[in-house]
Amino acid sequence: MKKNLLIILLTVFSFNTINAEVTWNISNDGTLTISGTDMPNYYFGDFSNAPWLSLDYKDKIKKIVIKDGVTNIGGGAFYNCYNATSVTIPNSVTSIGQCAFKHSYNITSVTIGNSVTSIGKEAFYGCIYITSITIPNSVTSIGDGAFNQCSGLTSITIPNSVTSIGDYAFQFCSGLTSATLPNSVKSIGKCAFSGCEVLTSITIPNSLTNIEMSTFSGCKGLTSVTIPNSVTSIGNNAFGYCSALSSITIPNSVTSIEEYAFQGCTGLTSVAIPNSVTSIGDNAFSGCENLESVSIPNSVTNIGYGAFEGCTKLSSVVIPNSVTEIQGKTFFVCPSLISVTIGNSVTSIGNYAFDGCIALNSITIPSSVTSIGHDAFKDCSHLSSITIPNSVTSVGEAAFQGCKGLTSVAISNSMKTIGKKVFYNCGLTSVTIPNSVTSIEENAFYGCSDLTSVSIPNSVTSIGSQAFSWCQSLTSITIPESLKSIGEYAFYGCPATTVTNLAQTPQEISYEIFSEYGTLHVRKGCKAAYEAAEYWKDFTIVEDATTGIYAVKGPAMISEDKIFSISGQQLNKAAKGTNIINGKKVLVK
């Protein structure tokens, strides 16, 4: 009598506080029976105040029976009901509320009545022992996280009535091997099947227009996917780390492949990108280490940052004329990449774009390119020659660092600076620096041990620290008249037996500029100044340097047929301006 009275009192209390229209009792065998009509929402901020979940009753519940007549299962109604093993939901129920059975992890079987239209957010979240569940034809929506972490679930059939599957709906259902999605489904939320590691096959319905972010990411057992013609975009990380995926068919309806879409799909060997695609997102195919070939159509205008980073077996690529920028790390560490064709519309090559492409032996940079980013070709050790077109105005730090096979380079006449470490540790044997360059920055040619000669033009005003350090084959150096400053260790480690300095006033230098002090050639009348200058005086100074320019002044010395040097030597006829006559520069004024 006392027990019945307590149940009645609790029921009245429940009714008065949360407008309950249900009654309940727990039998001696642990069966919780719910009767009535409308079940209220019991869920408030990761807590349920359902009266049968109090400490006095929760542990006793082994089985849940909801009687016919109950119209809905309230939010959190059986939240964390961890000893219950089975649930029967009658045909009178039309909705299962948020977190209704969340963390009731010992439930092994669920029967859902034929009148349920919606399965709420996280309704069965964490029910790890449910092995199968039948979703009736009445259901139109499966809420966010509805079956998240139901790791015992092995298969699921979604009926034709369902139009939407929410975010994270089946995420981390690690035992799920197959899923059938009907054509009625118009939307599948982000991460809906992510982490379903043994899912081997899935049919994407023709009604779907977008594959959302991470929808199938981490489905390591998925071997092939056919994307229907209805799909227009493949979302961020949609198939990321589907490592068994060996083939993918991308239809002509797709216009964008978003960032990380196929990242880490190590089983992919080839990809055909259709002519409809205009954009390939950042890191879209990064880490596809077995990808050997990819076809990029002329429709593509954007290839994202790191799009093919770490595609270690990719051997060749053609960048179409539609692309205007090679972004940073696009082909970063693609060590098998031998051949690259860059389209004539590319204006910039980004940071680390080809860094680590050790097999790349040649590349043509088109005249459309205006800038090359830092580390762009770093450690391309088989690159033997490069022409930097006159369109290029800037080359970033360490752009060609470690290109040990690079023996020659043609530097753009538009460059004003040779930046830090640009040719650091390269295999250059000679280099001509154009007259446009005004500064050579620190470590620019550091460690170019095969460099035997370098021509520094009269436009250069500064040479940075260690710019030519350890160029161990550089035996002669000519310093132009324009040079105002020389950084520490600029020529340290160079066995330069001959140094020519054309400046009339010696630059201020420190003792570490040169590691050896051989013969210094200076212009006539400058020897005394160099003998008085700190560290320059340590050279053996010879006053015989010449600028190589002979001035020819005044009309009196220029006849119609012949001209003469200041010394009176007759030279070939020349126009006014700088001329090359008998191998010498001649300035006719």
C-alpha positions in Angstrom: 0.0 0.0 0.0 2.8 2.4 0.9 4.6 1.6 -2.4 1.5 2.3 -4.4 0.9 5.5 -2.5 4.5 6.6 -3.2 4.1 6.0 -6.9 0.8 8.0 -6.9 2.5 10.8 -5.1 5.4 10.9 -7.5 3.1 10.9 -10.4 1.1 13.8 -9.0 4.3 15.7 -8.3 5.5 15.0 -11.9 2.2 16.2 -13.3 2.1 19.4 -11.2 5.7 20.4 -12.0 6.1 19.4 -15.6 2.5 19.0 -16.8 3.0 15.2 -17.2 0.2 13.4 -18.9 1.8 10.0 -18.2 1.9 7.5 -15.4 4.6 5.0 -14.7 5.5 2.0 -12.5 8.4 -0.4 -12.1 7.7 -4.1 -11.6 9.8 -6.4 -9.5 11.5 -7.8 -12.6 12.7 -4.2 -13.5 10.2 -3.5 -16.3 9.4 0.2 -16.5 5.9 0.7 -18.0 4.8 4.2 -19.2 1.1 4.9 -19.8 -0.8 8.0 -20.8 -0.6 10.4 -23.8 1.8 13.3 -24.1 5.2 12.9 -22.5 6.9 16.2 -21.7 10.5 17.2 -22.2 12.6 16.1 -19.3 16.0 17.2 -20.7 17.6 20.3 -19.4 21.3 21.0 -20.1 22.7 17.5 -20.1 20.4 16.5 -17.2 17.1 14.7 -17.1 14.5 15.2 -14.4 12.3 12.3 -15.4 10.9 11.0 -12.1 11.8 7.3 -12.8 15.4 8.3 -13.3 15.9 9.3 -9.6 18.5 7.5 -7.7 15.9 5.3 -6.0 14.7 3.8 -9.3 17.2 4.3 -12.1 19.4 1.2 -11.3 16.3 -1.1 -11.2 15.1 -0.5 -14.8 15.9 -3.5 -17.0 13.3 -3.1 -19.7 11.3 -0.2 -21.0 7.7 -0.7 -22.3 5.8 2.3 -23.6 2.1 1.6 -23.8 -0.1 2.3 -26.8 -1.7 5.7 -26.5 1.6 7.6 -25.6 2.0 10.1 -28.4 5.7 11.1 -28.0 8.8 10.2 -26.1 10.0 13.3 -24.3 13.5 14.7 -24.4 15.9 12.9 -22.0 13.1 10.5 -21.0 15.5 7.6 -20.6 18.8 9.5 -20.5 21.6 7.4 -19.1 19.3 4.5 -18.2 22.3 2.3 -18.3 20.8 -1.0 -17.0 17.9 -1.2 -19.5 18.4 -3.7 -22.3 15.3 -3.4 -24.5 12.8 -0.8 -25.6 9.3 -1.2 -27.2 7.9 1.9 -28.8 4.2 1.6 -29.9 2.5 2.8 -33.1 0.9 5.6 -31.2 4.2 7.4 -30.7 4.9 10.0 -33.5 8.2 11.5 -32.2 11.3 10.5 -30.2 12.7 13.5 -28.4 16.2 14.8 -28.0 18.6 12.6 -26.0 15.6 10.3 -25.2 17.8 7.2 -24.9 21.3 8.9 -24.8 23.9 6.8 -23.0 21.6 4.0 -22.3 24.4 1.9 -23.5 23.1 -1.6 -22.6 20.1 -1.5 -24.9 20.5 -4.2 -27.5 17.2 -4.0 -29.3 14.7 -1.3 -30.2 11.4 -1.6 -31.8 10.1 1.6 -33.3 6.4 1.9 -34.0 5.1 2.7 -37.5 3.8 6.2 -36.6 7.1 7.8 -35.6 7.9 10.7 -38.0 11.1 12.1 -36.4 14.0 10.7 -34.4 15.3 13.6 -32.4 18.8 14.9 -31.8 21.1 12.4 -30.1 18.1 10.1 -29.4 20.2 6.9 -29.3 23.6 8.5 -28.8 26.1 6.1 -27.3 23.8 3.1 -27.3 26.9 0.9 -28.1 25.2 -2.5 -27.9 22.4 -1.9 -30.4 23.2 -4.3 -33.3 20.3 -3.5 -35.5 17.4 -1.2 -35.8 14.5 -0.9 -38.1 13.4 2.6 -39.1 9.8 2.5 -40.2 8.5 4.1 -43.4 6.8 6.8 -41.3 10.1 8.5 -40.4 10.9 11.7 -42.4 13.9 13.0 -40.5 16.8 11.6 -38.5 18.1 14.2 -36.1 21.7 15.4 -35.4 23.7 12.7 -33.7 20.7 10.4 -33.5 22.7 7.2 -33.6 26.2 8.7 -32.9 28.6 6.2 -31.4 26.3 3.2 -31.8 29.4 1.1 -32.3 27.5 -2.2 -32.3 25.2 -1.3 -35.2 26.3 -3.3 -38.3 23.8 -2.3 -40.9 21.1 0.3 -41.5 18.3 0.6 -44.0 16.8 4.1 -44.3 13.3 4.0 -45.8 12.0 6.1 -48.7 10.1 8.4 -46.4 13.3 9.9 -44.9 14.2 13.3 -46.5 17.0 14.4 -44.2 19.7 12.9 -42.1 21.2 15.2 -39.6 24.7 16.2 -38.7 26.7 13.4 -37.0 23.7 11.1 -37.3 25.8 7.9 -37.6 29.2 9.2 -36.7 31.6 6.7 -35.1 29.3 3.7 -35.8 32.4 1.7 -36.0 30.7 -1.6 -36.7 28.5 -0.3 -39.5 29.4 -2.2 -42.7 26.7 -1.1 -45.1 24.1 1.7 -45.4 21.3 2.0 -47.9 20.2 5.6 -48.6 17.0 6.0 -50.6 16.4 8.7 -53.4 14.1 10.5 -51.0 17.0 11.8 -49.0 17.7 15.4 -50.0 20.2 16.3 -47.3 22.9 14.4 -45.4 24.5 16.5 -42.6 28.1 17.1 -41.9 30.0 14.2 -40.4 26.9 12.0 -40.8 28.9 8.8 -41.4 32.4 10.0 -40.4 34.4 7.5 -38.4 32.4 4.5 -39.7 35.7 2.6 -40.1 34.4 -0.7 -41.6 31.8 0.8 -43.9 32.6 -0.8 -47.2 29.9 0.5 -49.5 27.3 3.2 -49.6 24.9 4.4 -52.3 24.6 8.1 -52.5 21.1 9.0 -53.7 20.3 10.9 -56.9 18.3 13.4 -54.9 21.4 14.8 -53.1 22.9 18.1 -54.3 25.8 18.6 -51.8 28.1 16.2 -50.0 28.7 18.1 -46.8 31.7 18.6 -44.6 33.3 15.3 -43.4 30.2 13.3 -44.4 32.2 10.1 -45.0 35.6 11.1 -43.5 37.5 8.4 -41.8 35.5 5.6 -43.5 38.7 3.5 -43.8 37.0 0.5 -45.4 35.2 2.3 -48.2 36.7 1.1 -51.4 34.7 2.9 -54.1 32.1 5.6 -54.4 29.9 6.7 -57.2 28.7 10.3 -56.9 25.4 10.9 -58.7 24.9 13.6 -61.3 22.7 15.6 -58.9 25.7 16.5 -56.8 27.2 20.0 -57.5 29.8 20.2 -54.7 32.0 17.9 -52.7 32.4 19.5 -49.3 35.3 20.1 -46.9 36.9 16.8 -45.9 34.0 14.9 -47.4 36.0 11.7 -48.0 39.1 12.6 -45.9 41.2 9.6 -44.9 39.1 7.1 -46.7 42.3 5.1 -47.1 40.9 2.1 -48.9 39.2 4.3 -51.6 40.8 3.1 -54.8 38.5 4.7 -57.3 36.1 7.7 -57.4 33.9 8.9 -60.2 33.2 12.6 -60.1 30.3 13.6 -62.4 30.1 16.6 -64.7 27.6 18.2 -62.4 30.2 18.9 -59.8 31.6 22.5 -59.9 33.7 22.6 -56.8 35.9 20.2 -54.8 36.4 21.8 -51.5 39.3 21.8 -49.1 40.6 18.5 -47.7 37.8 16.7 -49.8 40.0 13.6 -50.5 42.9 14.3 -48.1 44.7 11.1 -47.0 42.9 8.8 -49.5 46.1 6.7 -49.9 44.4 4.1 -52.1 43.6 6.5 -54.9 45.9 6.0 -57.9 44.2 8.3 -60.5 41.6 11.0 -60.5 39.8 12.5 -63.5 38.4 15.9 -62.7 35.5 16.8 -65.0 35.2 19.9 -67.1 32.5 21.3 -64.8 34.9 21.8 -61.9 36.1 25.4 -61.5 37.8 25.2 -58.1 40.0 22.6 -56.3 40.2 23.6 -52.6 43.1 23.7 -50.2 44.6 20.3 -49.5 41.9 18.7 -51.6 44.1 15.7 -52.5 47.0 16.2 -50.0 48.5 13.0 -48.6 47.2 10.8 -51.5 50.5 9.2 -51.6 49.7 6.6 -54.3 48.1 9.1 -56.7 50.1 8.7 -59.9 48.1 10.9 -62.3 45.6 13.7 -62.2 43.9 15.5 -65.0 43.1 19.2 -64.4 40.7 20.6 -67.0 40.7 24.1 -68.5 37.6 24.9 -66.5 39.6 25.1 -63.3 40.5 28.6 -62.3 41.7 27.9 -58.7 44.0 25.2 -57.3 44.1 25.7 -53.6 46.9 25.8 -51.1 48.5 22.4 -50.6 46.1 20.8 -53.1 48.4 17.9 -54.0 50.9 18.2 -51.1 52.5 14.8 -50.3 51.3 13.0 -53.4 54.6 11.1 -53.4 53.9 9.1 -56.6 52.6 11.9 -58.8 54.9 12.0 -61.8 53.5 14.7 -64.1 51.0 17.5 -64.0 49.7 20.1 -66.5 48.4 23.3 -65.0 46.0 24.7 -67.6 45.9 28.3 -68.9 42.8 29.0 -66.9 44.7 28.9 -63.6 46.2 32.3 -62.6 48.0 31.3 -59.4 50.0 28.3 -58.1 49.3 28.7 -54.4 51.6 27.7 -51.5 52.5 24.1 -51.0 50.5 23.0 -54.1 53.0 20.3 -54.9 54.9 20.3 -51.7 57.0 17.1 -51.2 56.0 15.4 -54.4 59.3 13.6 -54.9 58.3 11.6 -58.0 57.2 14.7 -59.9 59.4 14.9 -63.0 57.4 17.0 -65.4 55.4 20.2 -64.8 53.8 22.4 -67.4 52.7 25.8 -66.2 50.0 27.6 -68.1 50.5 31.0 -69.6 48.1 32.7 -67.3 49.9 32.0 -64.0 51.0 35.2 -62.4 52.5 33.9 -59.2 54.1 30.8 -57.8 53.4 30.5 -54.1 55.5 29.7 -51.0 56.8 26.1 -50.9 54.9 25.4 -54.2 57.4 22.7 -55.4 59.5 22.4 -52.3 60.9 18.9 -52.1 60.2 17.8 -55.7 63.5 16.2 -55.9 62.9 14.5 -59.3 61.9 17.7 -61.1 64.7 18.2 -63.6 63.3 21.1 -65.7 60.6 23.6 -65.6 59.6 26.6 -67.8 58.3 29.6 -66.0 56.1 31.5 -68.3 56.4 35.3 -68.9 53.1 35.8 -67.2 54.7 35.1 -63.8 55.6 38.2 -61.7 56.5 36.6 -58.4 58.0 33.4 -57.0 57.4 32.8 -53.4 59.8 31.8 -50.7 61.0 28.1 -50.7 59.1 27.7 -54.0 61.7 25.3 -55.5 63.6 24.5 -52.4 65.5 21.1 -52.4 64.6 20.4 -56.1 68.0 18.7 -56.2 67.7 17.5 -59.8 66.7 20.9 -61.3 69.6 21.6 -63.6 68.7 25.0 -65.1 66.1 27.7 -64.7 65.2 30.9 -66.6 63.5 33.5 -64.5 61.7 35.6 -67.1 61.9 39.4 -67.1 58.3 39.6 -65.9 59.4 38.4 -62.5 60.0 41.3 -60.1 60.4 39.3 -56.9 61.8 36.0 -55.8 61.2 35.0 -52.2 63.6 33.8 -49.6 65.2 30.4 -50.2 63.3 30.0 -53.4 66.0 27.7 -54.9 67.8 26.7 -51.8 69.4 23.2 -52.0 69.0 22.9 -55.7 72.3 21.1 -55.9 71.9 20.2 -59.6 71.2 23.8 -60.6 74.3 24.8 -62.6 73.0 27.8 -64.4 70.3 30.4 -63.9 69.1 33.3 -66.0 67.9 36.1 -63.6 65.2 38.5 -64.6 66.2 42.0 -65.6 63.3 43.3 -63.5 64.6 42.0 -60.2 65.8 44.6 -57.8 66.8 42.3 -54.9 68.3 38.8 -54.7 66.7 37.8 -51.5 67.9 35.8 -48.5 69.1 32.2 -49.2 67.6 32.4 -52.8 70.4 30.2 -54.2 71.7 28.9 -50.9 73.7 25.7 -51.3 73.1 25.4 -55.1 75.3 23.8 -57.7 75.8 27.1 -59.7 79.1 27.3 -61.6 78.6 30.9 -62.8 76.0 33.6 -62.4 75.3 36.9 -64.1 73.4 39.4 -62.0 71.4 41.9 -64.1 71.8 45.7 -63.8 68.4 46.0 -62.2 69.6 44.5 -58.9 70.5 46.9 -56.2 71.0 44.5 -53.3 72.2 41.0 -52.7 70.8 39.8 -49.3 72.2 37.6 -46.6 73.1 34.0 -47.5 72.0 34.6 -51.1 74.7 32.3 -52.6 75.9 30.7 -49.4 77.6 27.3 -50.0 77.6 27.4 -53.8 80.8 25.4 -53.8 81.1 25.1 -57.6 80.7 28.8 -58.3 83.8 29.9 -60.1 82.8 33.4 -61.2 80.2 36.0 -60.5 79.5 39.3 -62.2 78.2 41.9 -59.8 76.9 44.9 -61.7 77.5 48.6 -60.9 73.9 48.9 -59.7 74.4 46.9 -56.6 74.8 49.0 -53.4 74.7 46.4 -50.7 75.8 42.8 -50.2 74.3 41.0 -47.1 76.1 38.9 -44.5 77.3 35.5 -45.7 76.0 36.3 -49.2 78.9 34.3 -50.8 80.2 32.5 -47.8 81.8 29.1 -48.6 81.7 29.5 -52.3 84.9 27.4 -52.3 85.6 27.7 -56.0 85.3 31.4 -56.2 88.9 32.5 -56.8 88.3 36.1 -58.0 85.9 38.8 -57.0 85.1 42.1 -58.5 83.4 44.7 -56.3 81.6 47.4 -58.2 82.0 51.1 -57.6 78.4 51.4 -56.6 78.8 49.1 -53.6 78.4 50.9 -50.3 78.1 48.2 -47.7 79.3 44.6 -47.3 77.8 42.4 -44.5 79.7 40.2 -42.1 81.2 37.0 -43.6 80.1 38.0 -47.1 83.0 36.3 -48.8 84.2 34.1 -45.9 85.5 30.7 -46.9 86.1 31.8 -50.5 89.7 31.1 -51.6 89.7 34.4 -53.5 93.3 35.1 -54.4 92.3 38.1 -56.4 89.9 40.8 -55.3 89.2 43.9 -57.4 87.5 46.8 -55.8 86.4 49.6 -58.1 85.2 52.0 -55.4 87.4 55.0 -55.0 86.6 55.2 -51.3 87.0 51.8 -49.5 83.9 50.5 -47.8 83.9 50.0 -44.0 84.3 46.2 -43.4 84.9 43.9 -40.4 87.6 41.3 -40.2 85.3 38.4 -41.0 84.4 39.6 -44.5 87.2 37.6 -46.0 88.9 34.5 -44.6 91.9 35.0 -46.9 93.7 38.2 -47.9 95.4 37.8 -51.3 95.9 40.5 -53.9 93.7 43.5 -54.0 93.4 45.5 -57.3 92.3 49.1 -56.9 92.0 52.1 -59.2 94.8 54.5 -59.8 95.2 57.0 -57.1 93.3 54.9 -54.5 96.1 52.7 -53.1 96.8 55.1 -50.2 93.2 55.1 -49.1 93.0 51.3 -49.0 96.3 51.1 -47.2 94.8 53.3 -44.5 91.5 51.4 -44.3 91.0 48.7 -41.6 91.2 45.2 -43.0 91.6 46.3 -46.6 95.2 47.1 -45.7 95.8 43.4 -45.0 95.7 42.7 -48.7 98.7 43.1 -51.1 97.4 46.2 -52.9 98.0 46.8 -56.6 96.9 50.0 -58.2 95.9 48.7 -61.6 92.1 48.2 -61.6 90.1 49.8 -64.4 86.4 50.3 -64.8 86.7 49.1 -68.4 85.1 52.4 -69.7 87.2 54.8 -71.9 85.8 58.2 -72.1 85.7 59.9 -75.5 84.8 63.5 -75.2 84.0 66.4 -77.5 83.2 66.6 -81.2 86.8 67.5 -82.0 87.9 64.0 -81.4 85.0 62.4 -83.4 85.1 62.7 -87.1 82.5 61.5 -89.5 84.5 58.2 -90.1 86.5 57.6 -87.0 86.8 58.3 -83.3 89.8 58.3 -80.9 90.3 57.4 -77.3 91.6 59.9 -74.8 95.1 58.5 -75.4 94.7 59.2 -79.1 94.2 55.6 -80.2 92.0 55.4 -83.2 88.9 53.2 -82.7 86.1 52.0 -84.9 83.3 54.5 -85.5 80.6 54.6 -82.9 77.4 56.4 -82.0 77.1 58.5 -78.9 76.4 56.5 -75.8 78.0 53.4 -74.4 79.5 51.1 -77.1 81.6 47.9 -77.1 84.6 48.6 -79.2 87.5 46.2 -79.5 86.2 44.4 -76.5 86.0 47.5 -74.3 83.2 49.6 -73.1 83.5 53.1 -74.7 81.4 56.0 -73.6 81.0 58.5 -76.5 79.9 61.9 -75.4 
